[in-house]
Amino acid sequence: MIIVRFTSGLGNQMFQYSFYRFLKNLYKDTQVKADLTWFYANNDHHGYELQRIFGAARHCAFELEEATKGEIFRVTGLIPNMRQPKSMITGGDKLFDKDSVLDSFRPEETFRRGRYTDKQARSFERFRRYPNRIIREFTQKKREPYIIDQLSGKLCNDDVPFNEVYDKVTHLDISKDWYIIGFWIEEKYIRGRVDEIRRHFRFPEITDEENREIAERITSCNSVSIHVRRGDYLSSVYENMFVALGRDYYEKAVDHIYGRVEDPEFFIFSDDPDFVRTEFSWLENKHIVTGNSGDDSYRDMQLMSLCKHNITANSTFSQWGALLNENEGHITVYPSAYLKGRDNEFKESDGWVRI
């Protein structure tokens, strides 16, 4: 069995799901399942969103098989969080709220809510650390050879160069159980699979008037999305990790678009619209898109994907807006800056330009 751990915000969840499908295609005779228990006690951004968004859409191939708590314990040797909160929607056999609008899209058995409060889930997360400390003393050396952790930079208890992780995950000894942790945003994991992935990431139909008007405008002109991410990148948690892109990048990206696209119209998406209004005063023919927040934040990604061309931030959110863009001959401009101390990779996909 192979278990893939899911964590973090929507863009990262989508890369983890794509990697999960990558492994299912590669190891067809092996069970590949997902560990979603990180979200039981972590609600970063908007918590676990894949099921709520893509599990609710018509004609969507999205399907995720969750590992049981017993399977997670067997593979990791550690006690997982047992308390899924009511606020979290996953797939499964328990019925979702029959009054929810989601039931009009997909069968109700597609959804399951937990039984516990957020407080109870977080309390169990803290509690399980203590027995797990003891368990690690007896199981760590036995389990570590079969745990791949892309985030820590350690692979199977050995220090392995980052670019060699791909070779390891594509040559697993499937007679063993594996637990795999990472974001898997590298292009090599989706190369040649973008059309397949798009079938798994179909958005629910836009029904509100404001977004429908924006979508109509986007599809009727030479639209170019611009994503400006600030918010958490400026917080004490991430300020020493991520680069907050400045005007220099966006001016160069816009110049590139003007050199290749006739009469472009720019649609700016940001978690800081006040900043955008001030800092993008130099840009003409622009629209600042606001109003999609909270559980509706994914609508910005959906609108980005409808644009004829894309200018992304160093963010998986806007990267997926570009990857899901099905316009023929679309151009995607992406930044060379990514993390502080590590640049973005060079992408080989047609139309992707690194600046």
C-alpha atoms as one frame of an Amber mdcrd trajectory, in Angstrom:
protein
   0.000   0.000   0.000   1.058   3.584  -0.734  -0.414   6.429   1.325  -0.021
  10.034   0.205  -0.341  12.766   2.816  -2.467  15.798   1.885  -1.867  19.192
   3.522  -2.006  22.972   3.043  -4.105  25.205   0.754  -6.090  24.477  -2.384
  -3.253  24.826  -4.916  -1.030  22.436  -2.975  -3.914  20.004  -2.451  -4.401
  19.930  -6.225  -0.735  19.106  -6.817  -0.917  16.390  -4.165  -4.032  14.964
  -5.823  -2.295  15.032  -9.217   0.643  13.177  -7.664  -1.786  10.696  -6.088
  -3.243  10.004  -9.551   0.303   9.782 -10.952   1.083   6.984  -8.486  -2.217
   5.211  -9.160  -1.397   5.152 -12.876   2.172   4.016 -12.221   1.412   1.304
  -9.663  -1.820  -0.138 -11.012  -1.615  -3.340  -8.952  -1.017  -1.524  -5.662
  -3.482   0.272  -3.402  -2.795   4.021  -3.388  -4.761   5.995  -0.809  -4.890
   9.470   0.742  -4.266  10.552   4.321  -6.459  13.614   4.984  -6.046  13.670
   8.764  -3.769  16.748   8.702  -6.894  18.801   8.018  -8.654  17.525  11.137
  -6.705  20.020  13.243  -5.407  22.447  10.589  -7.584  24.925   8.766  -4.916
  26.867   6.862  -6.482  29.012   4.164  -9.842  27.218   3.909  -9.055  23.698
   5.040  -9.636  20.656   2.864 -11.389  21.881  -0.293 -11.011  19.235  -2.998
 -14.170  17.280  -2.233 -16.322  20.367  -1.690 -15.256  21.944  -4.990 -14.496
  19.177  -7.471 -16.620  16.478  -5.881 -19.571  18.802  -6.413 -19.012  19.572
 -10.097 -20.824  17.931 -12.983 -18.872  15.758 -15.430 -15.843  15.721 -13.152
 -13.621  12.644 -12.851 -12.452  13.590  -9.347 -12.243  10.520  -7.092 -10.177
  10.102  -3.964  -9.867   6.954  -1.861  -9.093   7.726   1.759  -6.915   5.500
   3.899  -8.546   4.233   7.061  -7.126   5.159  10.447  -5.989   1.548  10.842
  -4.135   1.657   7.506  -2.424   4.926   8.432  -1.337   3.428  11.761  -0.048
   0.285  10.056   1.984   2.185   7.464   3.354   4.985   9.673   3.453   3.201
  13.014   1.898   6.309  14.586  -1.573   7.065  15.946  -3.414   9.353  13.503
  -5.977  11.940  14.493  -9.249  10.039  14.888 -11.605  13.015  15.044 -12.797
  14.452  11.758 -14.564  17.750  12.494 -18.058  18.559  11.286 -16.668  21.517
   9.360 -14.701  19.214   7.043 -16.268  17.602   3.965 -14.713  14.421   2.603
 -15.867  11.562   0.423 -17.383   8.463   1.960 -20.432   6.469   2.842 -22.044
   8.814   5.375 -24.619  11.151   3.897 -23.917  14.825   3.424 -26.468  17.437
   4.553 -29.468  16.868   2.294 -30.350  20.564   2.311 -26.993  21.563   0.835
 -26.793  22.939  -2.678 -23.979  20.478  -3.332 -26.489  17.642  -3.500 -27.918
  19.112  -6.679 -24.619  18.368  -8.441 -23.499  14.935  -7.289 -25.112  12.035
  -5.410 -25.323  12.686  -1.677 -23.306   9.570  -0.841 -20.313  11.363  -2.367
 -19.999  13.481   0.796 -19.312  12.931   4.475 -18.978  15.263   7.427 -17.172
  14.380  10.636 -18.837  13.998  14.028 -16.626  16.239  16.147 -16.193  19.920
  16.808 -13.066  21.726  15.636 -12.031  22.052  19.287 -12.331  18.294  19.877
 -10.274  17.566  16.743  -7.519  19.959  17.805  -7.522  18.536  21.342  -6.986
  15.006  20.048  -4.180  16.289  17.820  -2.366  17.584  20.889  -3.108  14.442
  22.897  -1.772  11.989  20.300   1.680  13.579  20.372   2.466  12.021  23.730
   1.876   8.327  22.968   3.453   8.843  19.542   6.676  10.040  21.175   6.909
   6.711  22.959   5.883   4.717  19.897   8.588   6.410  17.816  11.269   5.089
  20.120  10.314   1.542  19.109   9.161   1.970  15.499  11.149   4.847  13.982
  14.109   2.893  12.636  11.810   0.226  11.243   9.466   2.678   9.484  11.815
   5.384   8.222  13.200   3.407   5.255   9.663   3.446   3.808   8.782   7.094
   4.456   9.521   9.604   1.704   9.418  13.181   2.968  10.043  15.679   0.196
   9.480  18.591   2.593  12.204  17.724   5.072  14.756  17.004   2.364  15.191
  13.494   3.754  14.430  10.444   1.716  14.176   7.028   3.321  16.378   8.078
   6.249  19.119   9.301   3.915  20.024  12.758   2.635  19.168  12.722  -1.057
  19.413  15.599  -3.581  16.018  17.153  -4.288  16.008  16.144  -7.962  16.553
  12.473  -7.117  13.256  12.110  -5.288  11.531  11.510  -8.634  13.703   8.479
  -9.313  12.845   7.081  -5.898   9.071   7.473  -6.100   8.990   5.955  -9.585
  10.926   2.841  -8.491   9.250   1.804  -5.250   9.454  -1.739  -3.926   5.727
  -2.358  -3.908   6.081  -5.389  -1.667   6.461  -2.785   1.120   4.092  -0.172
   2.538   5.038   3.456   1.781   4.069   6.777   3.330   4.782   9.790   1.107
   4.859  13.459   2.138   5.372  16.467  -0.123   3.828  19.072  -2.420   4.984
  17.573  -5.768   4.726  20.821  -7.715   7.546  19.982 -10.143   6.580  19.865
 -13.808   7.897  16.333 -14.273   4.976  14.923 -12.258   2.354  16.412 -14.588
   4.236  16.332 -17.904   2.043  14.758 -20.565  -0.865  14.488 -18.118  -2.430
  17.950 -18.170  -5.453  16.926 -20.260  -6.086  14.006 -17.913  -5.754  16.227
 -14.844  -8.199  18.785 -16.224 -10.896  16.115 -16.293 -10.461  15.736 -12.529
 -10.611  19.470 -11.837 -13.903  20.678 -13.292 -15.343  23.623 -11.377 -18.989
  23.912 -10.343 -21.038  26.112 -12.640 -20.902  29.837 -11.910 -24.369  30.894
 -10.792 -23.962  34.308  -9.118 -24.495  37.368 -11.294 -21.248  39.186 -10.462
 -18.946  36.293 -11.392 -21.017  35.480 -14.459 -20.579  39.033 -15.727 -16.819
  38.860 -15.121 -16.612  35.481 -16.868 -18.506  36.840 -19.868 -16.152  39.797
 -20.105 -13.100  37.549 -19.770 -14.227  35.253 -22.564 -15.129  38.109 -24.925
 -11.752  39.894 -25.040  -8.010  39.222 -25.083  -8.051  38.723 -21.340  -4.914
  38.299 -19.232  -5.078  37.309 -15.582  -2.599  38.793 -13.110  -2.251  37.191
  -9.682  -0.786  39.251  -6.855  -0.314  37.310  -3.643   0.572  39.172  -0.477
  -1.394  38.326   2.709   0.272  35.282   4.258   3.537  35.897   2.340   4.008
  39.007   4.494   3.147  37.257   7.757   5.731  36.306  10.358   5.198  32.639
   9.435   6.155  32.982   5.765   8.042  36.268   5.392  11.419  34.527   5.574
  10.309  31.769   3.199   8.396  33.225   0.243   9.240  36.152  -2.019   6.580
  38.866  -2.221   6.865  39.828  -5.887   7.359  43.501  -6.673   6.503  45.898
  -9.466   9.605  44.972 -11.474   8.313  41.456 -12.179   4.809  42.563 -13.105
   6.028  45.341 -15.420   8.268  42.888 -17.278   5.450  40.347 -17.490   3.010
  42.937 -18.856   5.606  44.130 -21.392   5.984  40.544 -22.597   2.226  40.244
 -23.038   2.024  43.547 -24.942   4.729  42.245 -27.267   2.685  39.174 -28.177
  -1.011  39.946 -27.576  -3.105  42.545 -29.395  -5.217  44.855 -27.199  -4.960
  42.867 -23.959  -7.287  43.490 -21.031  -5.891  42.691 -17.599  -7.879  41.096
 -14.790  -6.087  41.378 -11.463  -6.765  38.885  -8.669  -5.316  39.502  -5.225
  -5.831  38.968  -1.520  -4.903  42.658  -1.096  -7.064  44.715  -3.507  -6.255
  48.009  -1.774  -2.556  47.430  -2.464  -3.324  46.599  -6.088  -5.340  49.780
  -6.619  -2.358  51.842  -5.526   0.593  49.850  -6.849  -0.915  49.050 -10.262
  -1.942  52.620 -11.087   0.591  52.447 -13.943  -1.349  49.671 -15.685  -4.061
  50.681 -18.147  -7.044  48.651 -19.316  -7.327  46.710 -16.061 -10.095  45.264
 -13.906  -9.545  44.447 -10.233 -11.619  41.381  -9.358 -12.984  41.375  -5.802
 -15.700  39.603  -3.878 -14.536  35.985  -3.947 -13.463  35.174  -0.411 -13.842
  32.420   2.175 -15.417  29.285   0.695 -15.808  31.096  -2.638 -12.099  31.928
  -3.015 -11.653  29.156  -5.571 -13.808  31.165  -7.996 -10.765  33.384  -8.610
  -8.838  30.333  -9.840 -11.783  29.410 -12.027 -11.904  32.900 -13.563  -8.113
  32.872 -14.112  -8.471  29.619 -16.025 -10.959  31.278 -18.392  -8.554  34.089
 -19.320  -6.846  33.871 -22.698  -3.410  34.301 -21.047  -2.024  34.276 -17.512
   0.566  36.108 -15.417   1.085  34.045 -12.285   2.566  34.795  -8.889   4.936
  32.417  -7.105   1.841  30.596  -5.961   0.359  27.204  -6.741  -3.081  28.859
  -6.745  -2.412  30.924  -9.875  -0.254  28.170 -11.354  -3.352  25.977 -11.410
  -5.338  28.837 -12.931  -2.860  28.669 -15.818  -2.656  24.868 -15.982  -6.441
  24.614 -16.282  -6.488  27.206 -19.079  -7.780  25.421 -22.181  -7.504  28.368
 -24.586  -5.463  27.425 -27.634  -2.029  29.051 -27.796  -2.283  30.654 -24.363
   0.784  32.307 -22.847   1.701  31.879 -19.192   4.272  34.210 -17.667   5.674
  32.953 -14.357   8.338  34.374 -12.014  11.879  33.098 -11.660  11.640  34.050
  -7.959   9.829  31.532  -5.785  11.237  30.850  -2.339  13.900  32.962  -0.676
  17.003  30.961  -1.468  15.457  28.841  -4.218  14.283  29.906  -7.671  11.385
  28.555  -9.647  12.202  25.693 -11.977  12.444  26.200 -15.736   9.257  24.803
 -17.249   9.264  23.119 -20.628   5.530  23.377 -21.346   4.603  25.255 -24.522
   3.762  28.888 -23.901   5.303  29.102 -20.405   7.744  32.008 -20.086  10.015
  32.516 -17.055  10.785  36.117 -16.061
